[in-house]
C-alpha cells in the first residue's frame, strides 16, 4: 500500500458503544462507583447479546467471547 494512510473516521454506533464500555471496564476499580460498574457490565451484556443475534448467521463472520465480571460477588444489583 503506497497510498496515504486514512485514519478511521467512523464506527458503527454499536461498535462505538462496545469500545467505550470495554475501555471503561478495563480498570473497573478506577471508576470508584460500584453502581456505575454494575450498569456498565449489564450494558455490555446487552450489547453482546444483540451483537450475538447478528452473529448467529453463518455469513456474519467470527464471534468473540468476552469475559464476564471477574468478581460477580461484587455486583450490587437491587
C-alpha positions as CSV (number, residue, x, y, z in Angstrom):
1,X,0.0,0.0,0.0
2,X,1.8,3.1,-1.2
3,X,-1.2,5.4,-0.9
4,X,-1.9,7.7,2.0
5,X,-3.0,6.2,5.3
6,X,-6.6,7.2,6.1
7,X,-7.5,7.3,9.7
8,X,-10.6,5.6,11.0
9,X,-13.2,8.3,10.9
10,X,-16.3,6.5,11.8
11,X,-17.5,3.5,13.8
12,X,-21.0,2.0,13.7
13,X,-23.0,3.0,16.8
14,X,-22.9,-0.4,18.4
15,X,-19.2,-0.8,17.8
16,X,-18.5,2.6,19.3
17,X,-20.7,1.8,22.4
18,X,-18.8,-1.6,22.8
19,X,-15.5,0.2,22.6
20,X,-16.5,2.8,25.1
21,X,-17.8,0.2,27.6
22,X,-14.7,-2.0,27.2
23,X,-12.5,1.0,27.7
24,X,-14.2,2.0,30.9
25,X,-14.2,-1.6,32.2
26,X,-10.5,-2.1,31.5
27,X,-9.9,-0.7,35.0
28,X,-13.2,-1.1,36.9
29,X,-11.7,-0.2,40.3
30,X,-10.7,3.2,38.8
31,X,-14.4,4.0,38.3
32,X,-14.8,4.3,42.0
33,X,-18.5,3.7,41.7
34,X,-20.0,0.2,42.2
35,X,-23.4,1.1,40.7
36,X,-21.8,2.6,37.6
37,X,-19.6,-0.5,37.2
38,X,-22.6,-2.8,37.5
39,X,-24.5,-0.8,35.0
40,X,-21.6,-1.0,32.6
41,X,-21.4,-4.8,32.9
42,X,-25.2,-5.0,32.3
43,X,-25.0,-2.7,29.3
44,X,-22.0,-4.7,27.9
45,X,-24.0,-7.9,28.3
46,X,-27.0,-6.3,26.4
47,X,-24.7,-5.1,23.6
48,X,-23.1,-8.5,23.3
49,X,-26.5,-10.3,23.2
50,X,-27.7,-8.0,20.5
51,X,-24.5,-8.5,18.5
52,X,-24.8,-12.3,19.1
53,X,-28.1,-12.3,17.4
54,X,-26.4,-10.8,14.4
55,X,-23.5,-13.2,14.7
56,X,-25.8,-16.3,14.5
57,X,-25.9,-16.0,10.8
58,X,-23.0,-18.1,9.2
59,X,-22.0,-15.2,6.9
60,X,-21.6,-12.8,9.9
61,X,-18.0,-13.9,10.5
62,X,-16.4,-15.0,13.7
63,X,-17.9,-14.2,17.1
64,X,-15.9,-13.3,20.1
65,X,-16.5,-14.3,23.7
66,X,-15.7,-11.6,26.3
67,X,-15.1,-12.4,29.9
68,X,-17.9,-11.7,32.3
69,X,-17.4,-9.8,35.5
70,X,-14.3,-11.3,37.2
71,X,-15.8,-10.6,40.6
72,X,-19.5,-11.4,40.3
73,X,-20.0,-11.2,44.0
74,X,-19.2,-7.5,43.9
75,X,-22.2,-6.6,41.7
76,X,-24.6,-4.7,43.8
77,X,-27.8,-5.4,41.9
78,X,-31.0,-4.4,43.6
